[in-house]
């Protein structure tokens, strides 16, 4: 699958170029247009809006647009290292990519609860979307930053990260990140969004 983006960062659209018979999962409502012959079928995972787009034998393309204004970003997964991604950020995923909100690696952050992140692993291009432009914090060894979870988009597996309360006496939510801060230690890249997720504010 080849991903080309346009109208970024304000009103991003992602064009997914598919080989013959290649498929991708995305929300049905994200479809802007597609080449003739692309088929659409339920993904069979119990998510009513999630469908599978499959190209005909001679290939095709799909244009996907997020429901809200913002950026789109192609994150390449190489099968060696997964990424921790905001739950509301995935626009499209190929069959070779798996998403797991209950990944054991989240236990130090969320305990046994399902938090505001999901773990994405496998091989292929994961298309992300978010409000506002996407920014990247490149941390060298020893660099430290703190981030509001409402602005977090993704970070790589193995990067040092901890979650803490802004005010221990105040309201906190592991589901949305409200009242919490994430501390990151380099080396690694943290992707952020320039506008807060509506689900987290």
C-alpha positions as CSV (number, residue, x, y, z in Angstrom):
1,X,0.0,0.0,0.0
2,X,1.3,3.4,-0.9
3,X,0.1,6.5,0.9
4,X,0.0,10.0,-0.5
5,X,-1.4,12.9,1.5
6,X,-2.7,16.3,0.3
7,X,-4.3,19.4,1.9
8,X,-2.2,18.9,5.0
9,X,-1.9,20.0,7.7
10,X,-5.3,21.7,8.0
11,X,-7.6,19.5,6.0
12,X,-5.7,16.3,5.3
13,X,-6.8,13.6,2.8
14,X,-4.9,10.3,2.4
15,X,-4.9,8.5,-0.9
16,X,-4.2,4.8,-0.4
17,X,-2.8,3.1,-3.6
18,X,-3.6,-0.6,-3.4
19,X,-2.3,-3.5,-5.5
20,X,-4.6,-6.0,-7.0
21,X,-6.6,-7.8,-4.2
22,X,-4.9,-5.7,-1.5
23,X,-7.2,-4.7,1.4
24,X,-7.3,-2.0,4.2
25,X,-9.6,-1.4,7.1
26,X,-11.1,2.0,7.8
27,X,-14.2,3.7,9.0
28,X,-17.0,3.6,6.4
29,X,-17.7,7.3,6.9
30,X,-14.1,8.3,6.1
31,X,-14.5,7.3,2.4
32,X,-14.3,10.4,0.2
33,X,-13.9,8.6,-3.1
34,X,-12.4,5.5,-4.6
35,X,-11.5,4.0,-8.0
36,X,-14.3,2.0,-9.6
37,X,-14.3,-1.7,-8.6
38,X,-13.1,-1.3,-5.0
39,X,-15.3,-3.5,-2.8
40,X,-16.6,-2.6,0.7
41,X,-17.4,-5.3,3.3
42,X,-17.9,-5.4,7.1
43,X,-14.7,-6.1,8.9
44,X,-16.3,-8.8,11.0
45,X,-14.9,-7.5,14.3
46,X,-18.2,-6.2,15.7
47,X,-17.4,-2.5,14.9
48,X,-20.4,-1.3,12.9
49,X,-18.5,1.6,11.2
50,X,-15.3,-0.4,10.5
51,X,-15.2,-1.9,7.0
52,X,-12.7,-3.6,4.7
53,X,-11.9,-1.9,1.4
54,X,-10.4,-4.3,-1.2
55,X,-9.0,-3.4,-4.6
56,X,-9.9,-5.3,-7.8
57,X,-7.4,-7.5,-9.6
58,X,-5.9,-4.6,-11.4
59,X,-5.5,-2.5,-8.3
60,X,-7.1,0.8,-7.3
61,X,-7.1,3.7,-4.9
62,X,-9.1,5.0,-1.9
63,X,-9.3,8.6,-0.7
64,X,-9.9,8.8,3.0
65,X,-10.8,12.1,4.9
66,X,-11.2,12.4,8.7
67,X,-14.5,13.6,10.1
68,X,-12.8,16.7,11.5
69,X,-10.3,19.2,10.2
70,X,-6.7,18.2,10.8
71,X,-3.6,16.4,9.6
72,X,-3.0,12.8,8.3
73,X,0.2,11.0,8.8
74,X,1.6,7.7,7.5
75,X,3.4,5.7,10.2
76,X,5.5,2.8,8.9
77,X,5.6,-0.3,11.0
78,X,8.5,-2.6,10.3
79,X,7.6,-5.7,12.3
80,X,10.5,-5.1,14.7
81,X,9.0,-2.4,17.0
82,X,5.4,-1.5,17.8
83,X,4.0,1.9,18.5
84,X,1.7,3.2,21.3
85,X,-1.0,5.3,19.6
86,X,-3.9,7.4,20.9
87,X,-7.1,5.4,20.6
88,X,-8.9,7.9,18.5
89,X,-6.0,8.4,16.0
90,X,-6.2,5.5,13.5
91,X,-7.7,6.4,10.2
92,X,-6.7,3.3,8.2
93,X,-4.8,0.0,8.8
94,X,-3.6,-2.8,6.5
95,X,-4.3,-6.4,7.5
96,X,-0.7,-6.8,8.6
97,X,-1.1,-4.4,11.4
98,X,-2.7,-5.4,14.8
99,X,-4.2,-3.1,17.4
100,X,-4.3,-4.0,21.1
101,X,-5.6,-1.6,23.8
102,X,-4.8,-4.2,26.5
103,X,-1.2,-4.8,25.6
104,X,0.7,-6.1,28.7
105,X,3.3,-3.3,28.2
106,X,0.7,-0.8,29.3
107,X,0.5,-2.3,32.8
108,X,3.0,0.2,34.3
109,X,0.8,3.1,33.0
110,X,-2.8,1.8,33.4
111,X,-2.6,-1.3,35.6
112,X,-5.5,-3.6,34.6
113,X,-7.6,-0.8,33.1
114,X,-7.9,0.1,29.4
115,X,-6.3,3.5,29.0
116,X,-6.2,6.2,26.3
117,X,-3.6,4.3,24.2
118,X,-3.6,1.2,22.1
119,X,-0.6,-0.8,20.9
120,X,-0.1,-1.2,17.2
121,X,2.3,-3.8,15.8
122,X,3.0,-5.8,12.6
123,X,4.1,-4.7,9.2
124,X,2.6,-2.1,7.0
125,X,1.5,1.6,6.9
126,X,-0.8,2.8,9.7
127,X,-2.5,6.0,8.7
128,X,-3.1,8.4,11.6
129,X,-5.2,11.5,11.9
130,X,-5.5,14.2,14.4
131,X,-6.8,17.7,15.1
132,X,-4.3,20.3,14.0
133,X,-0.8,19.7,12.5
134,X,1.4,16.8,13.7
135,X,4.6,17.7,15.5
136,X,7.6,15.5,16.5
137,X,9.7,15.8,19.6
138,X,13.1,14.2,18.8
139,X,14.6,13.3,22.2
140,X,18.3,12.4,22.5
141,X,19.6,10.2,25.3
142,X,19.0,12.0,28.6
143,X,16.4,14.4,27.2
144,X,13.2,14.7,29.3
145,X,9.8,16.2,28.5
146,X,6.3,16.1,30.0
147,X,3.2,16.1,27.8
148,X,-0.5,16.5,28.3
149,X,-2.1,13.2,27.1
150,X,-4.8,15.2,25.2
151,X,-2.0,16.2,22.8
152,X,-0.2,12.9,22.5
153,X,-0.4,11.1,19.1
154,X,2.1,8.2,19.3
155,X,5.5,7.0,20.6
156,X,7.6,3.9,19.9
157,X,7.6,0.8,22.0
158,X,10.5,0.7,24.4
159,X,10.7,4.4,25.0
160,X,10.8,5.3,28.7
161,X,7.4,6.7,29.8
162,X,5.6,7.2,33.1
163,X,2.1,8.6,34.0
164,X,1.5,10.9,36.9
165,X,-1.2,13.1,38.4
166,X,-1.0,16.9,38.0
167,X,-2.8,17.3,41.3
168,X,-3.0,14.0,43.3
169,X,-6.2,15.4,45.0
170,X,-7.9,16.3,41.7
171,X,-9.9,14.3,39.2
172,X,-8.0,11.9,37.0
173,X,-9.1,9.5,34.2
174,X,-7.0,6.8,32.7
175,X,-9.6,6.4,30.0
176,X,-9.1,10.0,28.7
177,X,-5.9,11.2,30.4
178,X,-7.7,14.0,32.1
179,X,-5.8,15.4,35.1
180,X,-2.6,13.5,34.1
181,X,0.8,14.1,32.6
182,X,3.1,11.8,30.7
183,X,6.9,12.0,31.3
184,X,9.1,10.8,28.5
185,X,12.9,10.1,28.5
186,X,15.0,9.9,25.4
187,X,16.2,8.5,23.1
188,X,13.1,8.4,20.9
189,X,10.5,10.3,19.0
190,X,7.2,11.5,20.4
191,X,4.5,12.5,18.0
192,X,2.0,15.1,19.1
193,X,-1.0,17.0,17.8
194,X,-1.2,20.7,17.8
195,X,-4.8,20.7,19.0
196,X,-6.2,18.5,21.9
197,X,-8.2,15.4,21.2
198,X,-11.9,16.1,21.8
199,X,-12.1,12.8,23.6
200,X,-9.6,13.9,26.1
201,X,-10.8,17.4,27.1
